[in-house]
Amino acid sequence: MTFEDLESWQQARHMTKQIYSVTREDGIVRDFGLCSQIQRAGVSVMSNLAEGFERRHVQEKLQFYNVGHASTAEVRSLTYVIEDNYPKLAVKAVELRKMAMGTGQLVGGLIRSTESRKAKLASLFSPVFALLSPLFSRL
Protein backbone atom coordinates (compact mmCIF):
# COMPACT_ATOMS: atom_id res chain seq x y z
CA MET A 1 0.00 0.00 0.00
CA THR A 2 1.16 3.55 -0.74
CA PHE A 3 -0.13 6.92 0.41
CA GLU A 4 -1.83 7.25 -2.99
CA ASP A 5 -4.07 4.33 -1.96
CA LEU A 6 -5.41 6.22 1.06
CA GLU A 7 -8.97 7.37 0.44
CA SER A 8 -8.27 10.47 2.54
CA TRP A 9 -5.29 11.41 0.33
CA GLN A 10 -7.32 10.82 -2.84
CA GLN A 11 -10.09 13.05 -1.50
CA ALA A 12 -7.53 15.70 -0.49
CA ARG A 13 -6.11 15.61 -4.01
CA HIS A 14 -9.56 16.08 -5.53
CA MET A 15 -10.28 18.95 -3.11
CA THR A 16 -6.98 20.63 -3.98
CA LYS A 17 -7.75 20.35 -7.69
CA GLN A 18 -11.10 22.07 -7.05
CA ILE A 19 -9.39 24.77 -4.98
CA TYR A 20 -7.04 25.54 -7.85
CA SER A 21 -9.98 25.63 -10.25
CA VAL A 22 -11.91 28.11 -8.09
CA THR A 23 -8.88 30.32 -7.53
CA ARG A 24 -8.48 30.73 -11.32
CA GLU A 25 -11.94 32.33 -11.62
CA ASP A 26 -12.35 35.96 -12.62
CA GLY A 27 -12.28 38.38 -9.73
CA ILE A 28 -10.71 36.14 -7.12
CA VAL A 29 -7.65 35.41 -9.24
CA ARG A 30 -6.31 38.89 -8.35
CA ASP A 31 -6.75 38.25 -4.61
CA PHE A 32 -3.26 36.82 -4.34
CA GLY A 33 -3.27 36.46 -0.56
CA LEU A 34 -6.53 34.53 -0.38
CA CYS A 35 -5.73 32.37 -3.41
CA SER A 36 -2.28 31.54 -2.12
CA GLN A 37 -3.52 30.74 1.39
CA ILE A 38 -6.31 28.38 0.37
CA GLN A 39 -4.06 26.69 -2.20
CA ARG A 40 -1.37 26.14 0.42
CA ALA A 41 -3.93 24.78 2.88
CA GLY A 42 -5.18 22.25 0.32
CA VAL A 43 -1.66 21.20 -0.60
CA SER A 44 -0.88 20.91 3.12
CA VAL A 45 -3.60 18.29 3.57
CA MET A 46 -2.22 16.15 0.73
CA SER A 47 1.42 16.60 1.72
CA ASN A 48 0.96 15.89 5.41
CA LEU A 49 -1.03 12.74 4.72
CA ALA A 50 1.68 11.53 2.35
CA GLU A 51 4.51 12.37 4.72
CA GLY A 52 2.72 10.90 7.72
CA PHE A 53 2.03 7.68 5.85
CA GLU A 54 5.73 7.27 5.09
CA ARG A 55 6.84 7.86 8.70
CA ARG A 56 7.82 4.76 10.63
CA HIS A 57 7.05 5.95 14.16
CA VAL A 58 3.38 6.09 15.10
CA GLN A 59 3.71 9.39 16.98
CA GLU A 60 5.24 11.01 13.91
CA LYS A 61 2.45 9.60 11.73
CA LEU A 62 -0.14 11.05 14.07
CA GLN A 63 1.57 14.44 14.14
CA PHE A 64 1.47 14.76 10.36
CA TYR A 65 -2.09 13.41 10.14
CA ASN A 66 -3.18 15.96 12.75
CA VAL A 67 -1.58 18.83 10.81
CA GLY A 68 -3.36 17.62 7.66
CA HIS A 69 -6.63 17.45 9.59
CA ALA A 70 -6.16 21.00 10.85
CA SER A 71 -5.51 22.15 7.28
CA THR A 72 -8.97 20.90 6.27
CA ALA A 73 -10.39 23.30 8.86
CA GLU A 74 -8.28 26.09 7.37
CA VAL A 75 -9.74 25.35 3.93
CA ARG A 76 -13.25 25.42 5.42
CA SER A 77 -12.58 28.76 7.09
CA LEU A 78 -11.23 30.30 3.90
CA THR A 79 -14.29 29.18 1.95
CA TYR A 80 -16.31 31.55 4.14
CA VAL A 81 -14.03 34.40 3.05
CA ILE A 82 -14.71 33.47 -0.57
CA GLU A 83 -18.44 33.12 0.01
CA ASP A 84 -18.67 36.48 1.83
CA ASN A 85 -16.52 38.48 -0.59
CA TYR A 86 -17.12 36.87 -3.98
CA PRO A 87 -20.89 36.35 -4.33
CA LYS A 88 -20.51 34.82 -7.81
CA LEU A 89 -18.41 32.06 -6.25
CA ALA A 90 -20.65 31.44 -3.22
CA VAL A 91 -22.04 28.14 -4.54
CA LYS A 92 -18.54 26.88 -5.37
CA ALA A 93 -17.32 27.98 -1.93
CA VAL A 94 -20.08 25.96 -0.26
CA GLU A 95 -19.17 22.92 -2.40
CA LEU A 96 -15.52 23.31 -1.44
CA ARG A 97 -16.46 23.57 2.23
CA LYS A 98 -18.47 20.33 1.99
CA MET A 99 -15.49 18.69 0.30
CA ALA A 100 -13.19 19.92 3.07
CA MET A 101 -15.58 18.58 5.71
CA GLY A 102 -15.69 15.17 4.05
CA THR A 103 -11.92 15.09 3.70
CA GLY A 104 -11.58 16.09 7.35
CA GLN A 105 -13.85 13.23 8.37
CA LEU A 106 -11.74 10.76 6.40
CA VAL A 107 -8.54 12.12 7.97
CA GLY A 108 -10.18 11.91 11.40
CA GLY A 109 -10.92 8.24 10.71
CA LEU A 110 -7.30 7.69 9.68
CA ILE A 111 -6.16 9.29 12.94
CA ARG A 112 -8.51 7.13 15.03
CA SER A 113 -7.38 4.01 13.19
CA THR A 114 -3.73 4.85 13.73
CA GLU A 115 -4.33 5.59 17.42
CA SER A 116 -6.14 2.25 17.75
CA ARG A 117 -3.21 0.37 16.19
CA LYS A 118 -0.85 2.22 18.52
CA ALA A 119 -2.89 1.13 21.55
CA LYS A 120 -2.96 -2.48 20.35
CA LEU A 121 0.81 -2.51 19.89
CA ALA A 122 1.32 -1.02 23.34
CA SER A 123 -0.87 -3.69 24.93
CA LEU A 124 1.03 -6.44 23.10
CA PHE A 125 4.40 -5.21 24.28
CA SER A 126 3.51 -4.11 27.82
CA PRO A 127 4.02 -7.61 29.33
CA VAL A 128 7.49 -7.75 27.75
CA PHE A 129 8.37 -4.32 29.11
CA ALA A 130 7.10 -5.34 32.55
CA LEU A 131 9.42 -8.36 32.54
CA LEU A 132 12.44 -6.42 31.28
CA SER A 133 11.97 -3.30 33.40
CA PRO A 134 13.52 -4.76 36.59
CA LEU A 135 16.58 -5.77 34.59
CA PHE A 136 17.09 -2.26 33.24
CA SER A 137 16.58 -0.63 36.62
CA ARG A 138 19.69 -2.41 37.89
CA LEU A 139 21.92 -0.89 35.20
C-alpha positions as CSV (number, residue, x, y, z in Angstrom):
1,M,0.0,0.0,0.0
2,T,1.2,3.5,-0.7
3,F,-0.1,6.9,0.4
4,E,-1.8,7.2,-3.0
5,D,-4.1,4.3,-2.0
6,L,-5.4,6.2,1.1
7,E,-9.0,7.4,0.4
8,S,-8.3,10.5,2.5
9,W,-5.3,11.4,0.3
10,Q,-7.3,10.8,-2.8
11,Q,-10.1,13.1,-1.5
12,A,-7.5,15.7,-0.5
13,R,-6.1,15.6,-4.0
14,H,-9.6,16.1,-5.5
15,M,-10.3,19.0,-3.1
16,T,-7.0,20.6,-4.0
17,K,-7.7,20.3,-7.7
18,Q,-11.1,22.1,-7.0
19,I,-9.4,24.8,-5.0
20,Y,-7.0,25.5,-7.8
21,S,-10.0,25.6,-10.2
22,V,-11.9,28.1,-8.1
23,T,-8.9,30.3,-7.5
24,R,-8.5,30.7,-11.3
25,E,-11.9,32.3,-11.6
26,D,-12.4,36.0,-12.6
27,G,-12.3,38.4,-9.7
28,I,-10.7,36.1,-7.1
29,V,-7.7,35.4,-9.2
30,R,-6.3,38.9,-8.4
31,D,-6.8,38.2,-4.6
32,F,-3.3,36.8,-4.3
33,G,-3.3,36.5,-0.6
34,L,-6.5,34.5,-0.4
35,C,-5.7,32.4,-3.4
36,S,-2.3,31.5,-2.1
37,Q,-3.5,30.7,1.4
38,I,-6.3,28.4,0.4
39,Q,-4.1,26.7,-2.2
40,R,-1.4,26.1,0.4
41,A,-3.9,24.8,2.9
42,G,-5.2,22.3,0.3
43,V,-1.7,21.2,-0.6
44,S,-0.9,20.9,3.1
45,V,-3.6,18.3,3.6
46,M,-2.2,16.2,0.7
47,S,1.4,16.6,1.7
48,N,1.0,15.9,5.4
49,L,-1.0,12.7,4.7
50,A,1.7,11.5,2.3
51,E,4.5,12.4,4.7
52,G,2.7,10.9,7.7
53,F,2.0,7.7,5.9
54,E,5.7,7.3,5.1
55,R,6.8,7.9,8.7
56,R,7.8,4.8,10.6
57,H,7.1,5.9,14.2
58,V,3.4,6.1,15.1
59,Q,3.7,9.4,17.0
60,E,5.2,11.0,13.9
61,K,2.5,9.6,11.7
62,L,-0.1,11.0,14.1
63,Q,1.6,14.4,14.1
64,F,1.5,14.8,10.4
65,Y,-2.1,13.4,10.1
66,N,-3.2,16.0,12.7
67,V,-1.6,18.8,10.8
68,G,-3.4,17.6,7.7
69,H,-6.6,17.4,9.6
70,A,-6.2,21.0,10.8
71,S,-5.5,22.2,7.3
72,T,-9.0,20.9,6.3
73,A,-10.4,23.3,8.9
74,E,-8.3,26.1,7.4
75,V,-9.7,25.4,3.9
76,R,-13.2,25.4,5.4
77,S,-12.6,28.8,7.1
78,L,-11.2,30.3,3.9
79,T,-14.3,29.2,2.0
80,Y,-16.3,31.6,4.1
81,V,-14.0,34.4,3.0
82,I,-14.7,33.5,-0.6
83,E,-18.4,33.1,0.0
84,D,-18.7,36.5,1.8
85,N,-16.5,38.5,-0.6
86,Y,-17.1,36.9,-4.0
87,P,-20.9,36.3,-4.3
88,K,-20.5,34.8,-7.8
89,L,-18.4,32.1,-6.3
90,A,-20.7,31.4,-3.2
91,V,-22.0,28.1,-4.5
92,K,-18.5,26.9,-5.4
93,A,-17.3,28.0,-1.9
94,V,-20.1,26.0,-0.3
95,E,-19.2,22.9,-2.4
96,L,-15.5,23.3,-1.4
97,R,-16.5,23.6,2.2
98,K,-18.5,20.3,2.0
99,M,-15.5,18.7,0.3
100,A,-13.2,19.9,3.1
101,M,-15.6,18.6,5.7
102,G,-15.7,15.2,4.0
103,T,-11.9,15.1,3.7
104,G,-11.6,16.1,7.3
105,Q,-13.9,13.2,8.4
106,L,-11.7,10.8,6.4
107,V,-8.5,12.1,8.0
108,G,-10.2,11.9,11.4
109,G,-10.9,8.2,10.7
110,L,-7.3,7.7,9.7
111,I,-6.2,9.3,12.9
112,R,-8.5,7.1,15.0
113,S,-7.4,4.0,13.2
114,T,-3.7,4.9,13.7
115,E,-4.3,5.6,17.4
116,S,-6.1,2.3,17.8
117,R,-3.2,0.4,16.2
118,K,-0.8,2.2,18.5
119,A,-2.9,1.1,21.6
120,K,-3.0,-2.5,20.3
121,L,0.8,-2.5,19.9
122,A,1.3,-1.0,23.3
123,S,-0.9,-3.7,24.9
124,L,1.0,-6.4,23.1
125,F,4.4,-5.2,24.3
126,S,3.5,-4.1,27.8
127,P,4.0,-7.6,29.3
128,V,7.5,-7.8,27.7
129,F,8.4,-4.3,29.1
130,A,7.1,-5.3,32.6
131,L,9.4,-8.4,32.5
132,L,12.4,-6.4,31.3
133,S,12.0,-3.3,33.4
134,P,13.5,-4.8,36.6
135,L,16.6,-5.8,34.6
136,F,17.1,-2.3,33.2
137,S,16.6,-0.6,36.6
138,R,19.7,-2.4,37.9
139,L,21.9,-0.9,35.2
